[in-house]
Amino acid sequence: MAMLSGYLRIMRSVNCLMMGFAVMIGGALTNPNVTGVFWLNLIYGFITGFMLTAASMVINDYYDREIDAINEPSRPIPRGLIKPREALVFAFTLTVIGFAAAYSTNISCFVIAIVAWVVSVSYITVGKSSGLPGNFLVSICVSVPFIYGSSVVANEIKLNVLIFASMAFLSNTGREITKGIVDVQGDRTKNIQTLAVRYGEKKAAAAAASFYLSAALLSPLPLLLNPPLVSLWFVPLVAITDFGLAASSLMLLEDYSRENARKIKKNVLLWFIVGLLAFVVGTVR
């Protein structure tokens, strides 16, 4: 029983569920009637997102096992619930299941799944200490499930999904830079080269604000294109998102203290969710 608990914990099941549902949302953005003909592909997509996220979580704990033995001794590997070799076998099994589900969907999904897995492992092994490149890798991992969901349903990446994924990439990169301001003291001692460590909190705040505003500037595109990619239901929620991102940018530029950066980081997650709802509601005609 303890071993089973260890395997469930090392997977980070909540994170896995979120990625699985993100794939399904990407499918819904592509086709509002996604639960009809495409239900089997959606199941495969959910399994792929869930399993590959679980695999990356296990690989992360394997790679960080020596650090966790000091900082997080209650985690499954340092606690002895799972041996390092068992963790690798588990990660390999999860990866195979995820790839099999992707291959069962279509070739495009299989290729995207491989690329996403490589990006995730690259962040775990070399990207964490690299600063901005590591921020980009995290943002790719956040945005790719929506792109994958589009490929699950349409075997291509629809333009509205690409725009939303780009907004997710930009806003999450700003959020990761903001997180670097929050963690600047600890990152400096660990030689993690975030923008806040390398150039100071003020310049990092300016960089984060530029990513937030870039995400907001993309938001009108789905409505301005001819024909529009979304309905007018899109407007109220995306306006809230844009206002939130702009306000967060100004607040961060005015006060780039650790405490305010932590608050901005939490707020931006809320604006991201509202933006997602805007795109979902915008599919209603």
C-alpha positions in Angstrom: 0.0 0.0 0.0 2.8 2.4 0.9 4.5 1.6 -2.5 1.3 2.4 -4.4 1.0 5.6 -2.5 4.5 6.4 -3.5 3.8 5.8 -7.2 0.7 8.0 -7.1 2.6 10.8 -5.3 5.6 10.8 -7.7 3.2 11.1 -10.7 1.7 14.4 -9.4 -1.8 13.2 -10.4 -3.3 16.7 -10.3 -0.8 18.1 -12.8 -1.4 15.0 -15.0 -5.2 15.6 -15.0 -4.7 19.3 -15.8 -2.6 18.4 -18.9 -5.1 15.8 -20.0 -8.0 18.3 -19.7 -5.9 20.9 -21.6 -5.7 18.6 -24.5 -9.5 18.2 -24.5 -9.9 21.9 -24.3 -7.6 22.3 -27.3 -9.9 19.9 -29.1 -13.0 21.9 -28.0 -11.4 25.1 -29.4 -10.9 23.4 -32.7 -14.4 21.9 -33.0 -17.3 22.7 -30.5 -18.9 19.4 -31.4 -15.8 17.5 -30.3 -17.6 15.0 -28.1 -19.4 13.6 -31.2 -17.3 11.9 -33.8 -14.0 12.5 -32.1 -14.7 11.0 -28.7 -12.2 8.1 -29.1 -9.4 10.5 -30.2 -10.1 12.7 -27.2 -9.7 9.7 -24.9 -6.4 8.9 -26.6 -5.4 12.6 -26.3 -6.2 12.7 -22.6 -4.2 9.5 -22.0 -1.2 11.0 -23.9 -1.3 14.2 -21.9 -1.8 12.4 -18.6 0.9 9.8 -19.1 3.6 12.0 -20.6 3.1 14.5 -17.8 3.4 11.7 -15.3 6.6 10.4 -16.9 8.1 13.9 -16.8 7.2 14.2 -13.1 8.9 10.9 -12.3 12.0 11.8 -14.3 12.2 15.1 -12.5 12.1 13.3 -9.1 14.8 10.8 -10.3 17.0 13.6 -11.5 16.6 15.7 -8.3 16.8 12.7 -5.9 20.0 13.9 -4.2 18.7 17.5 -3.7 15.3 16.1 -2.5 17.1 14.0 0.1 18.1 17.3 1.7 15.2 19.7 0.8 12.3 17.3 0.4 13.0 14.1 2.3 9.4 13.1 2.3 9.2 12.6 -1.4 8.9 8.9 -2.6 12.5 8.3 -3.7 14.4 9.8 -0.8 11.9 8.3 1.6 12.6 4.9 0.2 9.1 4.1 -1.1 10.5 3.9 -4.7 14.0 2.9 -5.6 15.7 5.1 -8.3 15.8 2.2 -10.8 12.1 1.5 -10.2 11.4 5.2 -10.9 13.2 4.9 -14.2 11.3 1.8 -15.2 8.0 3.5 -14.2 8.9 6.6 -16.2 9.7 4.4 -19.2 6.4 2.5 -18.9 4.4 5.8 -18.7 6.2 7.1 -21.7 5.5 4.0 -23.8 1.8 4.2 -22.9 1.7 7.9 -23.8 3.4 7.4 -27.1 1.2 4.4 -27.9 -1.9 6.5 -27.3 -0.5 9.3 -29.5 0.4 6.9 -32.3 -3.1 5.4 -32.1 -4.5 8.9 -32.8 -2.5 10.0 -35.8 1.1 10.6 -37.0 0.9 14.3 -36.3 0.0 13.7 -32.7 2.8 11.1 -32.4 5.4 13.6 -33.6 4.1 16.4 -31.3 4.1 14.0 -28.4 7.8 13.1 -29.0 8.8 16.8 -29.3 6.9 17.7 -26.1 8.5 14.9 -24.2 12.0 16.0 -25.4 11.3 19.6 -24.4 10.1 18.5 -21.0 13.1 16.3 -20.3 15.4 19.0 -21.6 14.0 21.4 -19.0 14.4 18.8 -16.2 18.0 17.9 -17.1 19.6 21.2 -18.3 17.0 23.9 -18.5 16.3 24.6 -14.9 19.5 26.5 -14.2 19.6 28.3 -17.6 17.2 31.2 -16.8 15.3 32.6 -19.8 15.9 29.5 -22.0 14.4 27.4 -19.2 11.4 29.8 -19.0 10.8 29.2 -22.7 10.9 25.5 -22.2 8.3 25.7 -19.5 6.1 27.9 -21.6 6.3 25.4 -24.5 5.1 22.7 -22.1 2.2 24.8 -21.0 1.1 25.7 -24.5 1.6 22.5 -26.4 -1.3 20.5 -24.9 -3.7 23.0 -26.7 -1.9 22.5 -30.0 -1.9 18.8 -29.4 -5.7 18.9 -28.8 -6.2 20.6 -32.2 -4.2 17.9 -33.9 -6.2 15.2 -32.1 -9.5 16.5 -33.6 -8.4 18.0 -36.9 -5.0 16.5 -37.7 -3.8 20.0 -38.0 -3.3 23.1 -35.9 -6.2 25.5 -36.2 -5.4 29.2 -36.3 -7.5 30.1 -33.3 -5.8 27.4 -31.2 -2.4 28.7 -32.5 -3.2 32.2 -31.4 -4.3 31.1 -27.9 -1.3 28.8 -27.6 0.9 31.8 -28.5 -0.8 34.0 -25.9 -0.3 31.2 -23.3 3.4 31.0 -24.2 3.9 34.7 -23.9 1.9 35.2 -20.7 3.5 32.1 -19.0 7.0 33.3 -20.0 6.2 36.6 -18.3 4.9 34.7 -15.3 8.1 32.5 -15.1 10.3 35.7 -15.2 8.1 37.2 -12.4 8.6 33.9 -10.5 12.3 34.6 -10.9 11.9 37.9 -9.0 10.1 36.1 -6.2 12.9 33.4 -6.0 15.9 35.7 -6.7 17.7 35.1 -3.4 17.5 31.3 -3.5 18.2 31.2 -7.2 21.3 33.4 -6.7 22.7 30.9 -4.1 22.1 28.0 -6.5 23.6 29.9 -9.5 20.3 29.7 -11.4 20.7 32.4 -14.1 17.3 33.9 -14.2 16.9 37.4 -15.6 16.4 38.7 -12.0 19.7 37.2 -11.0 21.7 38.3 -14.0 20.3 41.8 -14.6 18.4 42.7 -11.4 14.7 42.8 -10.4 13.9 46.0 -12.2 15.0 44.8 -15.7 13.4 41.4 -15.1 10.1 43.3 -14.3 10.4 45.2 -17.5 10.9 41.9 -19.5 8.0 40.2 -17.8 5.7 43.2 -18.5 6.7 43.1 -22.2 5.7 39.4 -22.4 2.4 40.2 -20.7 1.6 43.1 -23.0 2.6 41.0 -26.1 0.1 38.4 -25.1 -2.6 41.0 -24.7 -1.8 42.5 -28.2 -2.4 39.2 -29.8 -5.9 38.8 -28.4 -7.9 40.9 -30.9 -6.6 38.8 -33.9 -9.3 36.1 -33.8 -12.0 38.8 -34.1 -10.2 41.0 -36.6 -9.4 38.3 -39.1 -11.7 37.8 -42.1 -13.7 35.8 -41.5 -13.6 36.1 -37.7 -12.4 33.0 -35.8 -14.6 33.7 -32.8 -18.1 35.1 -32.1 -18.8 38.4 -30.2 -19.2 36.3 -27.0 -15.4 36.4 -27.1 -15.1 40.1 -26.5 -16.1 40.6 -22.8 -13.9 37.9 -21.4 -10.9 38.7 -23.5 -11.3 42.4 -22.5 -11.0 41.4 -18.9 -7.9 39.3 -19.7 -6.3 42.2 -21.5 -7.1 44.7 -18.7 -5.7 42.3 -16.2 -2.5 41.7 -18.0 -2.0 45.4 -18.6 -2.7 46.2 -15.0 -0.4 43.5 -13.8 2.4 44.9 -16.0 2.0 48.4 -14.6 1.8 47.2 -11.1 5.0 45.1 -11.5 6.9 48.0 -13.2 5.9 50.3 -10.3 6.7 47.8 -7.6 9.0 44.9 -8.4 9.5 43.8 -4.8 9.4 40.1 -4.0 6.0 40.4 -2.3 4.3 42.2 -5.1 5.9 39.9 -7.7 4.4 37.0 -5.9 0.9 38.6 -6.0 1.3 39.4 -9.7 2.4 35.8 -10.4 -0.9 34.5 -8.9 -3.0 37.1 -10.6 -1.6 36.3 -14.0 -2.7 32.7 -13.6 -6.3 34.0 -13.1 -6.1 36.2 -16.3 -4.8 33.1 -18.2 -7.9 31.1 -17.1 -10.2 34.0 -18.1 -8.5 34.2 -21.5 -9.0 30.5 -22.0 -12.7 30.8 -21.2 -12.9 33.7 -23.7 -11.7 31.4 -26.5 -14.0 28.6 -25.4 -17.1 30.9 -25.2 -16.0 32.4 -28.5 -16.7 29.1 -30.3 -20.4 29.6 -29.6 -22.1 31.1 -32.7 
